[in-house]
């Protein structure tokens, strides 16, 4: 989702450069790219709540309830994407091809990463809802559950999501790193909301442990 530039769009803030920037990077295309990125990055984080919905739903309603949950979740991220894309366009207009916006938001992301507010959002993301068993209330509960789960995920990860998209280059690599961090921190148990300088790298620890086990198995064979 990096912004494309030409000599006009990179000439500095003006009506002409904004028009060219939007022609080269249509808002609809940016929003579509955002949606695809959210689906690719966030679906692994939804395994546990989808399993919860599966256990609470009647067999005939499991698929539709899980789908409504995902739709509610994605809806929140798409609304967030509208504001984030607007910020990205504005910063690309003011500072085209500059690393300064990314650097600034990296500092914000680091501060937010260890803040009690983020920990509170992560804690609320672990909430397990009780769904109604039948009819429209069951579908409504699944959709609303997705909305609330999306709100807490946005609260926890908005800064991490925005930082890579402001990079003039290296966007894909940065998004991979961010995805690993976001999945890892959602695997951690809830903690007391306070300033906490824990890196929350549970996924990486698990991968390292599994790799060691496999290496040991190969050596002993």
VOVEXMI-837469 format. One record per residue (C-alpha): residue number from 1; residue in three letters; y, x, z. Coordinates in pm, whole numbers, plus 50000, padded with zeros to 5 digits. Layout:
N
k:r:c2:c1:c3
NUM:Ala:Y:X:Z .
...
This chain:
221
k:r:c2:c1:c3
1:Unk:50000:50000:50000 .
2:Unk:50237:50288:49941 .
3:Unk:50558:50200:49759 .
4:Unk:50608:50321:49403 .
5:Unk:50948:50466:49314 .
6:Unk:51143:50569:49008 .
7:Unk:51478:50745:48976 .
8:Unk:51658:50410:49014 .
9:Unk:51474:50287:49324 .
10:Unk:51501:50633:49482 .
11:Unk:51875:50664:49420 .
12:Unk:51973:50510:49753 .
13:Unk:52050:50162:49887 .
14:Unk:52209:49933:49627 .
15:Unk:52143:49599:49462 .
16:Unk:52007:49778:49155 .
17:Unk:51769:49999:49350 .
18:Unk:51644:49700:49553 .
19:Unk:51581:49503:49235 .
20:Unk:51390:49793:49078 .
21:Unk:51192:49852:49399 .
22:Unk:51084:49487:49407 .
23:Unk:50997:49490:49037 .
24:Unk:50776:49796:49084 .
25:Unk:50631:49664:49411 .
26:Unk:50619:49281:49393 .
27:Unk:50615:49119:49735 .
28:Unk:50315:48906:49638 .
29:Unk:50115:49213:49538 .
30:Unk:50208:49388:49861 .
31:Unk:50102:49083:50063 .
32:Unk:49770:49064:49876 .
33:Unk:49709:49431:49943 .
34:Unk:49794:49375:50308 .
35:Unk:49543:49089:50329 .
36:Unk:49264:49294:50174 .
37:Unk:49341:49583:50408 .
38:Unk:49333:49354:50713 .
39:Unk:48996:49210:50611 .
40:Unk:48848:49556:50551 .
41:Unk:48982:49702:50876 .
42:Unk:48948:49411:51115 .
43:Unk:48615:49247:51030 .
44:Unk:48412:49502:51233 .
45:Unk:48622:49405:51536 .
46:Unk:48524:49039:51497 .
47:Unk:48149:49086:51536 .
48:Unk:48146:49001:51909 .
49:Unk:48362:48684:51893 .
50:Unk:48170:48562:51587 .
51:Unk:47845:48614:51779 .
52:Unk:47997:48413:52064 .
53:Unk:48086:48130:51825 .
54:Unk:47735:48145:51677 .
55:Unk:47578:48102:52022 .
56:Unk:47807:47812:52120 .
57:Unk:47787:47617:51793 .
58:Unk:47527:47374:51668 .
59:Unk:47319:47523:51390 .
60:Unk:47479:47309:51120 .
61:Unk:47830:47409:51236 .
62:Unk:47785:47783:51285 .
63:Unk:47910:47895:50945 .
64:Unk:48212:47666:50927 .
65:Unk:48315:47745:51286 .
66:Unk:48289:48119:51225 .
67:Unk:48485:48079:50900 .
68:Unk:48760:47882:51074 .
69:Unk:48781:48149:51343 .
70:Unk:48824:48421:51079 .
71:Unk:49083:48212:50891 .
72:Unk:49287:48162:51209 .
73:Unk:49266:48532:51284 .
74:Unk:49366:48639:50932 .
75:Unk:49650:48384:50928 .
76:Unk:49820:48561:51219 .
77:Unk:49787:48899:51048 .
78:Unk:49922:48757:50720 .
79:Unk:50230:48617:50893 .
80:Unk:50274:48956:51061 .
81:Unk:50234:49119:50720 .
82:Unk:50536:48932:50582 .
83:Unk:50760:49095:50844 .
84:Unk:50596:49435:50816 .
85:Unk:50628:49444:50437 .
86:Unk:50994:49347:50469 .
87:Unk:51045:49638:50711 .
88:Unk:50863:49875:50475 .
89:Unk:51075:49767:50177 .
90:Unk:51397:49803:50379 .
91:Unk:51306:50153:50500 .
92:Unk:51195:50259:50151 .
93:Unk:51530:50140:50020 .
94:Unk:51728:50328:50285 .
95:Unk:51512:50644:50294 .
96:Unk:51302:50658:49977 .
97:Unk:51006:50903:49982 .
98:Unk:51105:51020:50330 .
99:Unk:50872:51097:50619 .
100:Unk:51140:51010:50876 .
101:Unk:51048:50638:50907 .
102:Unk:50681:50727:50952 .
103:Unk:50773:50991:51210 .
104:Unk:50988:50744:51400 .
105:Unk:50717:50479:51409 .
106:Unk:50456:50738:51501 .
107:Unk:50657:50806:51817 .
108:Unk:50681:50431:51881 .
109:Unk:50305:50394:51821 .
110:Unk:50224:50675:52066 .
111:Unk:50443:50521:52338 .
112:Unk:50299:50173:52272 .
113:Unk:49945:50314:52267 .
114:Unk:49959:50401:52636 .
115:Unk:50179:50114:52757 .
116:Unk:50070:49843:53003 .
117:Unk:50169:49575:52751 .
118:Unk:49920:49709:52498 .
119:Unk:49649:49724:52766 .
120:Unk:49724:49362:52853 .
121:Unk:49680:49267:52486 .
122:Unk:49351:49459:52471 .
123:Unk:49233:49282:52785 .
124:Unk:49319:48939:52646 .
125:Unk:49132:49029:52329 .
126:Unk:48813:49035:52539 .
127:Unk:48854:48671:52642 .
128:Unk:48556:48449:52560 .
129:Unk:48646:48093:52477 .
130:Unk:48430:47790:52547 .
131:Unk:48412:47577:52233 .
132:Unk:48358:47203:52215 .
133:Unk:48009:47114:52103 .
134:Unk:48067:46840:51846 .
135:Unk:48285:46725:51559 .
136:Unk:48649:46802:51497 .
137:Unk:48715:46946:51848 .
138:Unk:48458:47221:51783 .
139:Unk:48627:47318:51456 .
140:Unk:48971:47300:51613 .
141:Unk:48862:47523:51902 .
142:Unk:48717:47783:51665 .
143:Unk:49038:47793:51458 .
144:Unk:49264:47813:51764 .
145:Unk:49040:48083:51911 .
146:Unk:49095:48284:51591 .
147:Unk:49472:48237:51618 .
148:Unk:49487:48356:51978 .
149:Unk:49249:48645:51911 .
150:Unk:49472:48745:51619 .
151:Unk:49783:48732:51836 .
152:Unk:49634:48970:52091 .
153:Unk:49509:49203:51817 .
154:Unk:49855:49212:51658 .
155:Unk:50007:49281:51999 .
156:Unk:49771:49571:52050 .
157:Unk:49778:49720:51701 .
158:Unk:50105:49640:51522 .
159:Unk:50249:49990:51564 .
160:Unk:49927:50162:51458 .
161:Unk:49913:49942:51147 .
162:Unk:50274:50004:51047 .
163:Unk:50277:50383:51081 .
164:Unk:50037:50470:50792 .
165:Unk:50209:50231:50553 .
166:Unk:50535:50421:50591 .
167:Unk:50382:50750:50480 .
168:Unk:50489:50856:50130 .
169:Unk:50150:51030:50088 .
170:Unk:49824:51041:50281 .
171:Unk:49818:50666:50338 .
172:Unk:49442:50619:50287 .
173:Unk:49339:50900:50520 .
174:Unk:49579:50776:50788 .
175:Unk:49440:50422:50759 .
176:Unk:49085:50550:50812 .
177:Unk:49196:50729:51128 .
178:Unk:49382:50418:51249 .
179:Unk:49078:50199:51180 .
180:Unk:48858:50425:51392 .
181:Unk:49112:50421:51675 .
182:Unk:49153:50041:51666 .
183:Unk:48778:49974:51662 .
184:Unk:48726:50228:51940 .
185:Unk:48986:50083:52173 .
186:Unk:48845:49732:52135 .
187:Unk:48505:49865:52242 .
188:Unk:48647:49979:52576 .
189:Unk:48612:49759:52885 .
190:Unk:48924:49579:53014 .
191:Unk:49137:49789:53248 .
192:Unk:49428:49738:53483 .
193:Unk:49747:49712:53272 .
194:Unk:49945:50027:53351 .
195:Unk:50067:50341:53181 .
196:Unk:49736:50503:53092 .
197:Unk:49704:50817:52882 .
198:Unk:49340:50754:52788 .
199:Unk:49262:50813:52418 .
200:Unk:49010:50523:52402 .
201:Unk:48775:50696:52159 .
202:Unk:48451:50520:52254 .
203:Unk:48337:50479:51892 .
204:Unk:48372:50851:51825 .
205:Unk:48182:50932:52145 .
206:Unk:47900:50699:52038 .
207:Unk:47884:50852:51690 .
208:Unk:47876:51204:51835 .
209:Unk:47599:51108:52079 .
210:Unk:47392:50945:51805 .
211:Unk:47440:51247:51580 .
212:Unk:47318:51480:51855 .
213:Unk:47009:51263:51909 .
214:Unk:46925:51264:51539 .
215:Unk:46976:51641:51515 .
216:Unk:46748:51695:51815 .
217:Unk:46486:51469:51659 .
218:Unk:46499:51667:51334 .
219:Unk:46471:51997:51521 .
220:Unk:46169:51885:51723 .
221:Unk:45980:51751:51418 .
